Amino acid sequence: TVALTTDITGGTLAGSFTTLATSGTLKISPNNENLTADNQAVTVGSRSFIKLTSDNVTPTNRTFTLDAPAADGLVLILAGVANGDASEIVDGGNVRISLGGMSFTNNDVLSLIALGGVWIEVSRSTNSN
């Protein structure tokens, strides 16, 4: 267990940790991904929270894929964030999600965890306006 008493905003905390405990909130810094082509590959890398936008209003015109996770236990949150934009992730390749896929519009969220070299759905919330 590591106790942090300093703000590391914008910095990097290096080391091997088995537990992260906080008595406050946990903030995951978002990264933006703009989808401009169908079947676009999204590189997750070290990102844990990706806010999705696109240049199309039809989800099936802006499908996207994810690269394989680097290690088991990584957590990834995908969120649609713009009114009028749409995108879609489908089950297959490095992604295992229910119902064959998920369309994203404003305020839709999908949570995934890495296991066995693939991203597996943990939960989804469809909150589109």
Residue pairs with C-beta under 8 A, 6 or more apart in sequence:
1 18
1 19
1 21
2 15
2 17
2 19
2 20
3 21
4 13
28 48
28 49
28 77
29 49
30 49
30 50
30 51
30 79
31 47
31 49
31 50
31 51
32 50
32 51
32 53
33 42
33 50
33 51
33 52
33 53
33 64
34 53
34 54
34 55
35 42
35 52
35 53
35 54
35 55
35 56
35 62
35 64
35 87
36 54
36 55
37 62
38 61
38 62
38 63
39 63
39 64
39 65
40 62
40 63
40 64
40 65
41 64
41 65
41 66
41 67
42 50
42 64
42 65
42 66
42 67
43 67
44 50
44 66
44 67
44 69
44 74
44 76
45 67
47 76
48 74
48 75
48 76
48 77
49 76
49 77
49 79
50 76
50 77
50 78
50 79
51 79
51 81
52 64
52 78
52 79
52 80
52 81
52 85
52 87
52 104
53 80
53 81
53 82
53 85
54 62
54 82
54 85
54 86
54 87
55 62
55 85
56 62
56 85
56 86
56 87
57 84
57 85
57 86
58 86
59 86
59 87
59 88
59 103
59 104
59 105
60 88
60 103
61 86
62 86
62 87
62 88
63 87
63 88
63 89
63 90
64 87
64 88
64 89
65 89
65 93
65 94
65 95
66 76
66 89
66 93
66 94
66 95
66 119
67 94
68 94
68 117
68 118
69 76
69 94
69 114
69 117
69 118
69 119
70 114
71 114
72 114
72 115
72 116
73 113
73 114
73 115
74 113
74 114
75 111
75 112
75 113
75 114
76 111
76 112
76 113
76 114
76 119
77 109
77 110
77 111
77 112
78 89
78 104
78 109
78 110
78 111
78 112
79 104
79 107
79 108
79 109
79 110
80 86
80 87
80 104
80 105
80 106
80 107
80 108
80 109
80 128
81 106
81 107
82 106
83 105
83 106
83 129
85 105
85 106
86 103
86 104
86 105
87 103
87 104
88 101
88 102
88 103
88 104
89 95
89 97
89 101
89 102
89 104
89 110
90 97
90 100
90 101
91 97
91 98
91 99
91 100
91 101
94 117
94 118
94 119
95 112
95 118
95 119
96 118
96 119
96 120
96 121
97 110
97 112
97 120
97 121
97 124
98 121
98 124
102 108
102 110
102 124
102 126
104 110
105 128
105 129
106 127
106 128
106 129
107 127
107 128
107 129
108 124
108 125
108 126
108 127
108 128
109 124
109 125
109 127
110 121
110 123
110 124
110 125
111 121
111 122
111 123
111 124
112 119
112 120
112 121
112 122
113 119
113 120
113 122
114 120
